[in-house]
Amino acid sequence: MKGEAFNSDRRGFLKFAAAMAGGCWLWSGGMARAGGSPITKTIPSSGESLPVIGMGTSRTFDAVGNPAMMANLGAVLEAFFQHGGRLIDSSPMYGSAEQAIGILLHGIKQPDALFAATKVWTDGRESGRQQMAYSRQLWGLERFDLMQIHDQRDWRIHLETLNEMKSQGRIRYLGITTSHGRSHAELASVLERHPFDFVQLSYNIEEREVERVLLPLALEKGIAVIVNRPFARGSLF
């Protein structure tokens, strides 16, 4: 009976994910079609297409000072871009990850296909501005494609800044994130009242709370969805 219940839940999960994929940008199970071209989804606010699989950098890219790890990550990024990858997502929260990304991108001549996404993770307007400027410096970029408010931290202040930056062409998209099932009610309220291009949240076959409110809301509002922890940090295998 337990196995039957799991299979039923899995079918429901996959059915809902397939329905959501029609209107939101979601990571899915495969990077490429049989013919080799990446599977893409459309960002609702712009019509731009992105491959459905991106590169997360939490923990794994905290590697500055470890030559062996940096060499391995360089090979990973080269393969990622060679196979049509675009989006790399990071945060100042992730140790030396942003510095590592900058070093590695410089080594592979920073591909034109790069869709650079990071987050602001601090309190206060000026502190946020300084942190985002430092992230650009670490990555070696003139601007980010996507800037997200990490875990809704001081979101009211940072949303004002991000709207200003977007209107000035200093970022292309703005987003907000949560993880581990935290603060869903507050996030839903924010998404109801303010326009965002992206929302990032945890979603996998064991963490499905977002199906209740957040995913339907993103579909309704035309907000692209980035999924973190799609395999629960490997615990699903």
C-alpha positions as CSV (number, residue, x, y, z in Angstrom):
1,M,0.0,0.0,0.0
2,K,2.8,2.4,0.8
3,G,4.3,1.9,-2.7
4,E,0.9,2.5,-4.3
5,A,0.5,5.7,-2.4
6,F,3.9,6.9,-3.4
7,N,3.2,6.2,-7.1
8,S,-0.1,8.0,-6.9
9,D,1.6,11.0,-5.3
10,R,4.3,10.9,-7.9
11,R,1.7,10.9,-10.8
12,G,0.0,13.8,-9.2
13,F,3.2,15.7,-8.8
14,L,4.2,15.1,-12.4
15,K,0.8,16.0,-13.7
16,F,0.8,19.3,-11.9
17,A,4.4,20.1,-13.0
18,A,3.4,19.5,-16.6
19,A,0.4,21.8,-16.3
20,M,2.5,24.5,-14.7
21,A,5.2,24.2,-17.3
22,G,2.8,25.7,-19.9
23,G,2.8,29.1,-18.2
24,C,5.8,29.3,-15.9
25,W,9.5,28.6,-16.1
26,L,10.3,25.4,-14.3
27,W,13.3,23.2,-14.1
28,S,12.3,19.8,-15.5
29,G,13.9,16.3,-15.6
30,G,15.9,16.6,-18.8
31,M,18.3,19.2,-20.3
32,A,17.9,18.3,-24.0
33,R,15.6,16.7,-26.4
34,A,16.6,13.6,-28.3
35,G,17.9,15.8,-31.1
36,G,20.3,17.6,-28.7
37,S,18.7,21.0,-28.5
38,P,17.9,22.2,-25.0
39,I,14.3,22.2,-23.7
40,T,13.3,25.8,-23.1
41,K,10.5,27.7,-21.4
42,T,9.4,31.3,-21.8
43,I,9.7,34.0,-19.2
44,P,6.1,35.3,-19.1
45,S,7.0,39.0,-18.5
46,S,9.2,39.2,-21.6
47,G,8.8,36.3,-23.9
48,E,12.5,35.4,-23.7
49,S,13.2,31.7,-23.6
50,L,15.6,30.0,-21.2
51,P,16.8,26.4,-21.0
52,V,14.8,24.6,-18.3
53,I,17.9,23.6,-16.3
54,G,20.2,26.1,-14.7
55,M,23.3,25.9,-12.6
56,G,22.9,26.4,-8.8
57,T,26.0,27.3,-6.8
58,S,25.0,27.0,-3.1
59,R,27.7,25.0,-1.3
60,T,29.2,23.4,-4.4
61,F,30.9,26.6,-5.7
62,D,32.3,27.7,-2.3
63,A,35.6,26.6,-3.6
64,V,38.1,29.6,-3.8
65,G,41.4,28.4,-2.3
66,N,40.8,24.8,-3.4
67,P,42.6,24.4,-6.8
68,A,41.3,20.9,-7.4
69,M,37.7,21.9,-6.8
70,M,38.1,25.0,-8.9
71,A,39.5,22.9,-11.8
72,N,36.5,20.5,-11.5
73,L,34.0,23.4,-11.5
74,G,35.7,24.9,-14.5
75,A,35.1,21.7,-16.4
76,V,31.5,21.6,-15.2
77,L,30.8,25.1,-16.4
78,E,32.4,24.5,-19.8
79,A,30.2,21.4,-20.3
80,F,27.2,23.4,-19.1
81,F,27.7,26.0,-21.8
82,Q,28.7,23.5,-24.4
83,H,25.3,21.7,-23.9
84,G,23.3,24.9,-24.1
85,G,23.1,26.0,-20.5
86,R,22.6,29.7,-19.7
87,L,21.4,30.5,-16.2
88,I,23.8,30.5,-13.3
89,D,22.2,31.4,-9.9
90,S,24.2,32.5,-6.8
91,S,24.1,34.7,-3.7
92,P,26.4,36.5,-1.3
93,M,25.2,34.0,1.2
94,Y,27.0,31.2,-0.6
95,G,30.5,31.8,0.8
96,S,33.1,32.3,-2.0
97,A,30.7,31.1,-4.7
98,E,30.4,34.5,-6.5
99,Q,34.2,35.0,-6.5
100,A,34.6,31.5,-7.8
101,I,32.1,32.2,-10.6
102,G,33.9,35.3,-11.6
103,I,37.3,33.5,-11.8
104,L,35.8,30.6,-13.8
105,L,33.9,32.8,-16.2
106,H,37.0,34.8,-16.9
107,G,38.8,31.5,-17.7
108,I,36.2,30.5,-20.2
109,K,35.9,33.9,-21.8
110,Q,32.4,34.6,-20.2
111,P,30.1,33.1,-22.8
112,D,27.6,35.5,-24.4
113,A,24.8,33.0,-23.6
114,L,25.3,33.6,-19.9
115,F,22.1,34.5,-18.0
116,A,23.5,35.8,-14.7
117,A,21.3,35.7,-11.6
118,T,22.2,36.5,-8.0
119,K,20.5,37.9,-4.9
120,V,20.6,40.7,-2.4
121,W,21.0,39.3,1.1
122,T,21.4,42.1,3.6
123,D,19.4,44.8,5.5
124,G,19.1,48.5,4.5
125,R,19.0,50.4,1.2
126,E,22.7,51.5,1.0
127,S,24.0,48.1,2.3
128,G,21.9,46.5,-0.5
129,R,23.3,48.8,-3.2
130,Q,26.8,48.1,-2.0
131,Q,26.3,44.4,-1.9
132,M,24.9,44.2,-5.4
133,A,27.8,46.4,-6.7
134,Y,30.3,44.1,-5.1
135,S,28.6,41.1,-6.6
136,R,28.9,42.6,-10.1
137,Q,32.6,43.2,-9.3
138,L,33.1,39.6,-8.2
139,W,31.3,38.2,-11.3
140,G,33.1,40.7,-13.6
141,L,29.8,41.9,-15.1
142,E,28.4,45.3,-16.1
143,R,24.9,44.2,-15.0
144,F,23.0,41.1,-13.9
145,D,20.1,39.7,-15.9
146,L,18.2,38.8,-12.7
147,M,18.5,40.2,-9.2
148,Q,16.5,38.5,-6.5
149,I,15.6,39.4,-2.9
150,H,17.0,36.5,-1.0
151,D,14.5,34.8,1.4
152,Q,12.4,38.0,1.4
153,R,15.0,39.8,3.5
154,D,14.1,43.5,3.9
155,W,12.1,43.1,0.7
156,R,10.2,46.4,0.9
157,I,13.4,48.4,0.8
158,H,15.1,46.2,-1.8
159,L,12.1,46.1,-4.1
160,E,12.2,49.9,-4.4
161,T,15.9,49.7,-5.3
162,L,15.4,46.8,-7.8
163,N,12.5,48.6,-9.5
164,E,14.7,51.7,-9.9
165,M,17.6,49.6,-11.3
166,K,15.3,47.8,-13.7
167,S,13.8,51.1,-15.0
168,Q,17.4,52.3,-15.5
169,G,18.5,49.2,-17.4
170,R,20.9,48.1,-14.7
171,I,19.1,44.8,-14.3
172,R,16.8,43.0,-16.7
173,Y,14.5,41.1,-14.3
174,L,13.7,41.2,-10.6
175,G,12.7,38.3,-8.4
176,I,12.2,37.2,-4.8
177,T,13.0,33.8,-3.2
178,T,12.2,31.4,-0.4
179,S,13.4,27.9,0.4
180,H,12.8,25.0,2.8
181,G,9.1,25.9,2.9
182,R,9.6,29.1,4.8
183,S,7.2,32.1,4.9
184,H,4.9,31.0,2.2
185,A,2.0,33.0,3.4
186,E,4.0,36.2,3.5
187,L,5.5,35.5,0.0
188,A,2.0,34.9,-1.4
189,S,0.9,38.3,0.0
190,V,3.9,40.0,-1.6
191,L,3.3,38.4,-5.0
192,E,-0.3,39.3,-4.9
193,R,0.5,43.0,-4.4
194,H,3.7,43.6,-6.3
195,P,4.9,42.7,-9.8
196,F,7.9,40.3,-10.0
197,D,9.4,38.6,-13.0
198,F,10.7,35.6,-11.1
199,V,10.0,33.7,-7.9
200,Q,12.4,31.1,-6.6
201,L,11.2,28.4,-4.2
202,S,11.9,24.8,-3.1
203,Y,9.9,22.1,-5.0
204,N,10.5,18.4,-5.3
205,I,8.6,15.2,-4.9
206,E,8.9,15.4,-1.1
207,E,8.5,19.2,-0.7
208,R,5.2,20.0,-2.4
209,E,3.6,22.6,-0.2
210,V,4.1,25.2,-3.0
211,E,1.4,23.4,-5.0
212,R,-1.3,24.8,-2.7
213,V,-0.9,28.5,-3.3
214,L,2.5,29.7,-4.7
215,L,2.6,27.8,-8.0
216,P,-1.0,28.5,-8.9
217,L,-0.4,32.2,-8.0
218,A,2.7,32.3,-10.1
219,L,0.7,30.9,-13.0
220,E,-2.1,33.4,-12.5
221,K,0.3,36.4,-12.3
222,G,2.6,35.4,-15.1
223,I,5.7,35.0,-12.8
224,A,8.5,32.7,-13.9
225,V,9.4,30.0,-11.4
226,I,12.9,28.9,-10.5
227,V,13.0,25.7,-8.5
228,N,15.7,25.2,-5.9
229,R,16.4,21.8,-4.2
230,P,14.7,19.8,-7.0
231,F,16.3,16.6,-5.7
232,A,16.4,17.7,-2.0
233,R,20.2,18.0,-2.1
234,G,20.4,14.4,-3.3
235,S,18.4,12.8,-0.6
236,L,15.8,11.5,-3.1
237,F,18.4,9.1,-4.5
